[in-house]
Amino acid sequence: MGRVLVDLLSVLPIIALIGFAGFLAASESALTSISRVLIEELESKRGGHLLKKYSAQPSRFLNVILLVRKVCEFTAAVLILRLLQQAYTTGYAYLYTVIIMVVLSYVVIGVGPRTLGRQNPHRWARAGIVVSAFLAVILGPVTKLLIAVGNAITPGKGFRSGPFTNEAELRDLVDQAHERGLVESDEHEMIHSVFELG
């Protein structure tokens, strides 16, 4: 009974980290697919004022989501490895950790949450922006420092706010062009379907 309890207590942090990373992935997906027009419609709802801040400065929120999601994934990988080393030799523990994390990263953090975020952008964007705004207050300086380091070691001119907001900005421009009559409805849908295909 005591052994089962110890194993359960060892697994719970891993489940929590993977679950939170999945939530962040869904939030990121929703935030990058939401347009400024939709943000204005949601302004009166809970989290709407934060979405307005997001539309003015998306990189501040997306950078911290990416950072925390990566921290969750890597920490979960370390905890899984530590758990497996108790049952298997070092070589097998490494192998099984890689296999488990590839499956979890692809399915539980990647495909599933991102699909949910795109299917229900209203709900995920409002929930995600509240969490990312809190994280941005705490970890904003860390993301700026890491971006500065990344720009310093990358050849050519770097991006001051990081390279993570291009899709959101392009989607927003397409939506604005459609509103002003510069892009036809079928062209607007076609461009968005290109984003969906990645």
URQUIJO-V276314 format. One record per residue. N is the residue number from 1. RES is the residue in one small letter. PHI is phi as a letter, one per 20 degrees, with the letter a starting at -180 (* if undefined). Layout:
# URQUIJO-V276314
((N & RES & PHI) (N & RES & PHI))
This chain:
# URQUIJO-V276314
((1 & m & *) (2 & g & f) (3 & r & f) (4 & v & f) (5 & l & f) (6 & v & f) (7 & d & f) (8 & l & f) (9 & l & f) (10 & s & f) (11 & v & e) (12 & l & g) (13 & p & f) (14 & i & f) (15 & i & f) (16 & a & f) (17 & l & f) (18 & i & f) (19 & g & f) (20 & f & f) (21 & a & f) (22 & g & f) (23 & f & f) (24 & l & f) (25 & a & f) (26 & a & f) (27 & s & f) (28 & e & f) (29 & s & f) (30 & a & f) (31 & l & f) (32 & t & f) (33 & s & e) (34 & i & e) (35 & s & e) (36 & r & f) (37 & v & f) (38 & l & f) (39 & i & f) (40 & e & f) (41 & e & f) (42 & l & e) (43 & e & g) (44 & s & e) (45 & k & e) (46 & r & g) (47 & g & n) (48 & g & f) (49 & h & f) (50 & l & f) (51 & l & f) (52 & k & f) (53 & k & f) (54 & y & f) (55 & s & f) (56 & a & f) (57 & q & b) (58 & p & f) (59 & s & f) (60 & r & g) (61 & f & e) (62 & l & f) (63 & n & f) (64 & v & f) (65 & i & f) (66 & l & f) (67 & l & f) (68 & v & f) (69 & r & f) (70 & k & f) (71 & v & f) (72 & c & f) (73 & e & f) (74 & f & f) (75 & t & f) (76 & a & f) (77 & a & f) (78 & v & f) (79 & l & f) (80 & i & f) (81 & l & g) (82 & r & f) (83 & l & f) (84 & l & f) (85 & q & f) (86 & q & f) (87 & a & d) (88 & y & c) (89 & t & f) (90 & t & g) (91 & g & f) (92 & y & f) (93 & a & f) (94 & y & f) (95 & l & f) (96 & y & f) (97 & t & f) (98 & v & f) (99 & i & f) (100 & i & f) (101 & m & f) (102 & v & f) (103 & v & f) (104 & l & f) (105 & s & f) (106 & y & f) (107 & v & e) (108 & v & f) (109 & i & d) (110 & g & e) (111 & v & f) (112 & g & g) (113 & p & f) (114 & r & f) (115 & t & f) (116 & l & f) (117 & g & f) (118 & r & f) (119 & q & f) (120 & n & c) (121 & p & f) (122 & h & g) (123 & r & f) (124 & w & f) (125 & a & f) (126 & r & f) (127 & a & f) (128 & g & f) (129 & i & f) (130 & v & f) (131 & v & f) (132 & s & f) (133 & a & f) (134 & f & f) (135 & l & f) (136 & a & f) (137 & v & f) (138 & i & f) (139 & l & d) (140 & g & g) (141 & p & f) (142 & v & f) (143 & t & f) (144 & k & f) (145 & l & f) (146 & l & f) (147 & i & f) (148 & a & f) (149 & v & f) (150 & g & f) (151 & n & f) (152 & a & f) (153 & i & e) (154 & t & e) (155 & p & f) (156 & g & n) (157 & k & e) (158 & g & e) (159 & f & d) (160 & r & f) (161 & s & e) (162 & g & n) (163 & p & e) (164 & f & e) (165 & t & d) (166 & n & g) (167 & e & f) (168 & a & f) (169 & e & f) (170 & l & f) (171 & r & g) (172 & d & f) (173 & l & f) (174 & v & f) (175 & d & f) (176 & q & f) (177 & a & f) (178 & h & f) (179 & e & f) (180 & r & e) (181 & g & n) (182 & l & e) (183 & v & c) (184 & e & f) (185 & s & g) (186 & d & f) (187 & e & f) (188 & h & g) (189 & e & f) (190 & m & f) (191 & i & f) (192 & h & f) (193 & s & f) (194 & v & f) (195 & f & f) (196 & e & f) (197 & l & f) (198 & g & m))
